């Protein structure tokens, strides 16, 4: 099992600070990843609110690349429909991969927040088609070194990608999948599923297995790669302290996400048939349950406790969803930075070495 750190860059009201101060603090935590022996560092793309402030993932990862030697650099994810030029996405990734000596892990997604779609002047009802069309163009360009296209949304005269991509992304591509209808598209693109823990793991397992079935069919019987699971982590020698911190900060993070995504609104049902049906139904359930119950439920899906308890929770998730790697968020919802660093260090020292040696159930590497 590989273990990475997922950076959120959240400027939460629990810890009042300027965006500049937040960035300096978050960069300190990001740069702990390699010395502590983590496999990768990732970032999410978001715009316009204090939910997360990382509008340009390749720029952040280029900074990390210049400060490190070996750690992998992941996008979790670039939201393709918010980018109007596929060739710019491809060249950004090719340049970062050249500079970092091939350390890039490419994650792509379609996005969910109305405020972000409206800010870019893009109709959310077009998100799926835009995502699929651009993803195919970007991956083809990174594989062949050339991009061309004449699709419904993106047109590109044949041009060479410079700097040239120098190795394949076939085994380092990830597609964010938070709804059942993503599985066949991810499989067709050849990407591994990247998932966030926002619902029962048993339900996620059904969707992941559906992707595995499509993947075997689309990729000529090839063994599906491990799922990439993004999780929130609090590790403390004191189990009561870990529990208190988890229910406080993980719940507060959940509430901030619900505000950013406007989950109490009705807009998911207005995006056209099939566009966001899954989220429309999910939003109704969330409104019915209430913030407090949903926040605690969200925390219960994550990883927290003593090192031994963290190992038990990770094993529990893996036993449900099968072969997986994990990306851990240690800093979120205005948690004191010194505590986040302490938690991350303990997790890296006492949990990561153990899970690295675990053999995932039902998976045999090619």
LINNORWO-V88468 format. One record per helix or strand of 2 or more residues. SS is the DSSP state (H for helix, E for strand). FROM is the first residue (numbers start at 1). TO is the last residue. Records with the same first field share a line. If there is no record, write none. Layout:
# LINNORWO-V88468
SS=FROM-TO / FROM-TO
This chain:
# LINNORWO-V88468
E=3-7 / 40-43 / 72-75 / 78-79 / 104-109 / 146-150 / 155-160 / 173-176 / 192-196 / 227-235 / 303-305 / 324-329
H=19-30 / 32-35 / 57-67 / 80-82 / 86-99 / 114-120 / 124-144 / 180-189 / 201-218 / 239-260 / 267-270 / 277-289 / 291-300 / 307-321 / 337-356
